[in-house]
Amino acid sequence: MDSKMNFEYLKYLSESSDKKAILEELMTAYGKDVWNYAFSMTRQWDQADDITQEVFIKVYRNLCTFRSEASVKTWILTITRNMTLDFRRAAFYRRVTLMEFIPSKGEQPSTEQIVIDKLATSDMWKLVLRLPVKYREVLLLFAHHQLSMKEMAHILGVSEGTVKSRLFHARNKISKLKETLEP
């Protein structure tokens, strides 16, 4: 999306008073990417909604701090990842998530689970969702967001070598999962 839209004017925001219009453009350009990334990490529809909202609040508050050291997309996805990690560390999240793992007898799937199952229509997406977060997010950043190794390393806060290693292991895990499902 960065190649189609020029957000160079973010550097000059201190001179501009139309932050709301810029935020609206950013939400239009990156809203789906932010939500998809948050969803891939949490696998929870409502949590992805909450995280997306919080990300754009933070983007709005910090528009003037964008330093162009990375692309706007990388900057926003980094904020998304950090927000998701913060959200997962919160006591409320741990309590709610742990309660979901306590099965009750004769329980029907939740509406949320039904929606998630319908959204995960492709077999490959279902396999990706089964991976641990560190492998799931590197595959999503690479395949869906088409980021470079350098951009992924920046977002994840790891070296490019670590990104390459995680991508290698993620692909191997997907292959093994596919083999176990094939007759």
N, C-alpha and C positions, 0 to 999 in steps of 0.2 A: 504494500500500500504506500510505503514511503516514496517509491519511484513514481507513483501517479500523483501524489500530492506533495507540495512543497511547504514544509513547516518551518522554513528558515526564519520566518518572522517571530518565532518563539524567543529568539535571542533578544529581540527588541521590545519585548512585552512591557518593560518598565516605561516605555514611551507610549504604550497603547492603553486605552481604557476599556477595550472591548474583550475582556477575558471570557465573558459568557459565550460570545460568538465563537471564539477559538475553542473553548471547551466543547461546544456543540459539534464543531467539525471533528475534533478528536474522538468524541463519543461515536459519531457516525462512522469514522474511519476505522476505529479500533474496538468498538463495543463488543462485537461478536468474538473477536480474538481474545479479549480479556475474559469474557464469560466462559468461552470454551476452555481456556487455560485453567481458570478457577475450577470449572466442573471436572476437568480431567484429574486434577489433584485431589478434590474432595469427593467426587462421585455423588454429590448431593445438590439437587436442583436449587433448593432454597438458599443454601450456603453460597453457591455460585452467584446467585442474584445479590445477596448481601455483600459479598466480596467485591463484585463489580461496582456496586454503588459506592462502597468505601474507596475503591481505587480512584474513581473519577472525582470524588470529593478531595482526595489527597492531590491528584493531578491539578485540580483547580487551585488549591491552596499553594501549590509549589510551581506554578507555571513560570514564574520569574526566576526560578532556580535552575531551570533546564540549561545545561552548559554545552550542549552539542558534542559531548565526548562520545556519545553513542547516538544511534538513530532514535527518533521519537518512539518508534515501535519498541525498540529494545528497552528504552527508559520506562515505558508504560508496562511492558511485560515484567520488568524487574520489580516494579511497584506491585504488580499483581502477585508475583511469587512471594514477595515479602509479606504482603497482606494475608495471603493464604496460610503461610507458615505461622504468622502471628495468631491468626484465627484458630488454627489447629492446636496451638499451645494454650489457648484460653481454657480455663477450668470448665466453663459452660459447654464448650465444644466437646471436651473429653467426656463429660458426664452424659451428654445427649448421645454421643457416638457409642459409648460403651453400653448404654441401655439398649441400643439397636441390636446388639449381639446376644442379648439374653432372649432366647426363644421362648415363646409361650405355646402351649399345646393347642393344636388346631388353628393356628394363626394363619390368616389369609395374607397374601402379599399386600403391602400398602399401596395406595394410589401412586405415591411417589415412585415406588419400585416398578410398578406397571409402566409408568411414563418413561422411566430410565430404560427399561427393557425395550420399549418401542423405539426410543431414540437410538439405542445401540443396535441398529438393524444389521449392520454388516458384521460378519463373523470376525473380520480382522479387528474392528473397533472393540468387539467384546473381548478379544484376546488382549488387546492393549490395556483395557481397563482392569484386567486380571494381574497385570505387572505391578511390582512395587513402585511407589511414587517416583523414586529417582530414575527409574528406567522409563516409566510412562511419560514423565515430563520431557525427557530428552527426545523421545520419539515424536512427541507432539510439537515441540519447538522445531525439530528438523523437518518432519514431513508436512505438518499442517501450516506452520508459520514460515517455513523455508528460510530459517535463519542460518547464518554462517557459524562455523565452529567458534569463532571469536565472539560473536554476539551471544551464542548460547553460554559460553564460559562466563561472560560478563553477567548475564541474568542469573546464572546458577551460583556465581561466586566461587568457581573452581577453575582449574587450569584447562587449557584446550585438550591436553592429553587425557585428563579425567573425562571430559565430554566425549572424546573419541572412544575411550574404554567403555563408558556407559552405553553409548550407542551400539558398540559391538556386542556387549552383553545383552542389551535389550533385543537386538535382532536375533541372537541365538536363543533367547528365552521364548520369543515369538515362534521361532521355527520348531522348538521342542513342544510347545503347546499345540501347534498345528498338527504335529505328528501324533500326539496322544489322542487328538480328536478324529483323525482320519481312520477309516475302517481298515 
